[in-house]
Amino acid sequence: MLLMPKRDWQWRYNETHQVLSVSLGDDMEFLSPYKLKSLIPDAKQPMEFSVEHAKFYIDLVDRLSKTLSLTDAQLVQIALNATAAHFLLKPQMPKSWFFNVSHQCVYSDVGKLFQLTSTEHSVVAMVIESGLQASLVMIMSAECRLTESKSLKQFETIKVMHDRLAPLPVVSHRVNAA
């Protein structure tokens, strides 16, 4: 069932799980992967799921449903995580050095999927915030190894320069959301 925003939705910091969550009413709660250290100070207090948040969420669900074959639950999971990241994560500096330069010019847009390639592997990432020279992307693959000891899990974010974003091969448009 595709969840659509309601007036009683609210962002909260879940002390038990120590992550940002969205209270969806009717005793339902969605837990994001975002821990306190990565959140803006306002995210520590209960906050409404605003009209701006709802518009971003709905637009993303609509875009993803047209480009990917996902279940409603996967769409909701991706869209809620992207909405949380877009509005409630602290700003990041680009960390492009982890990825190879793409030799194709791309247009970065919120909700668009790209490939990031390092010397070891390639991962799928979705733009959740696009700037003039860099984009904040959310990792869509299960894991993104950055170094021997550092990796990003699915739905974690990293900011990269646009020249690191490569078009996805046509066969890679399948994303396995957890």
N, C-alpha and C positions, 0 to 999 in steps of 0.2 A: 504494500500500500504506500503510495507516494504521499509523504507528509507535506502539508502546506502550512506556512506560518499562521499562527493565531495570536490574538492579543495577549494571551497569558504566557507566551514563550518568554523565557528570561535566561540571560547568561548568569552563571554562578561559578565560583571557584569551589570545587568539590574537595573538601578537606580530607575525606576518607581516602580518595584515590589520588589526591594531590595533582589534579588536572582541571583545566577549564571545562565546564559542562554547560549544556543547554537544558533547562527544565522545559519539557514539552507539554506540561499539564497532565492531568489524569495519572499521576504517579509515574510518568515516563521521564527518563533522563538520558541524554546522549552525552557520552564522555568523549572529549577530544583528546588527542595525544599531547596537548600543549601544557607544559609545566610552568609553575609560577615564575621561574627565572626568565622565561621568554616572553612573558605577558606585560602589557602596559600596566601602570599602576591602577587605572580605573577598573581593570578586570578582576581585581581582588574583591570588589564589592558587587552585590547583585545589580544587574543592569538590564534594562528592557531590550528585547530583540526588536530593534526599531524598524520603522518603515524603510529606511535606507538598507538595513541588513536584510529585510525581507525581499526587497527588490533585487539585491545582489544574488541572494539565494535562488530566487525564482528564475532570474535570467540565466544563472549557471545551470540549473536543472534543465531548463529548456534547451540550452546550447548543447549540453552533454547528451541529452536524450536523442538529439538529431545526429550526433557524430559517433557515439559509442553504443554498443550492444550491452547494456547493463540492466540489472534488476532494479526495481524501485528502491530497494534497501541500499544497494550500492550507490545509486544516484544521490540518495539522501545523505549517506555517509560522506561521500566526496564533497557535496555542496555545503554541508554543515561545517566540515573541517576547513574548507576553503574560505567560507564566510568568517569563521573564527580567526583564521590566519590573516585575512585581509584587514579586518577591523581591530583586532585585539592583540596582535603580536608587536613587540618592540621593533622599530626600524632596524634594518640590517645593512651592513656594508657589503658590497659585492665580494664574492670569494671565487672569482672566475678561474683562478689558477688550477683548480682541481680538474678542469675540463678542457678538452681540445677545442681549438678554434674551428668553427664551421666554415666551409668554403662556399656556402650558399647564403644569400641575403634573405632574411625572413622578416615578416611583419609580426611583432609581438602584440597580442591582444588577450585580455582576460578570458580564461576558459579555453584557450588554444593549447593543444598538445604539441610537445616538441621532444626531441631526443637530445640527451646530453651524453657525450662520449668522453671517457677518460682513457688512459693507456690500457686499463684492464677490462673495461666493460662499457656497455651503453645502458641508459635507463630512460624511462619515459617520465616527463615532467609536465605539469600544467601551470600556465601563467595565472597567478592570482592577483598580481599588481604589476602594471607595466609603466615604466618611466621612460625618459628620453633616451637613456643609454643602457639601462639595466632593467631586469625584471625580477620580481620575487616569484619563485616557482615552488610548487609543491610536488614532492616526489610521488609518483604514481606507482612505480615499481615496488616490489616487496622490500628491496634494500638498495642502497647506493653507497658502495664502498668508496671512500675518498682517499684513505691511506691504509696502511697495514693495521693501524689501531683506531681509525676513525671512520664511522659510517653513519648514514642517515637511514632511518626507517621510513616505511610508507607513511605519507602525509606530513612528514617533516619538511621544512622549507629551507631554501638557500637562495641568496640573491646572486645573479650572474649577469655579466654583460651580454648584450644581444648577440654579439658575434660568437657566442658559445651555443646558441640555440640552433639546432639543425632540424629540418623537416623530418617527420616520421616516415619510415618506409610504409607503404600501404598495408602490409601484413601486420604491422605492430599496433594497430588501433584497438587491440583487445587489452583491457586493463583488468587485473584481478584484484578487486578491492577486498580487504579482509572482512 
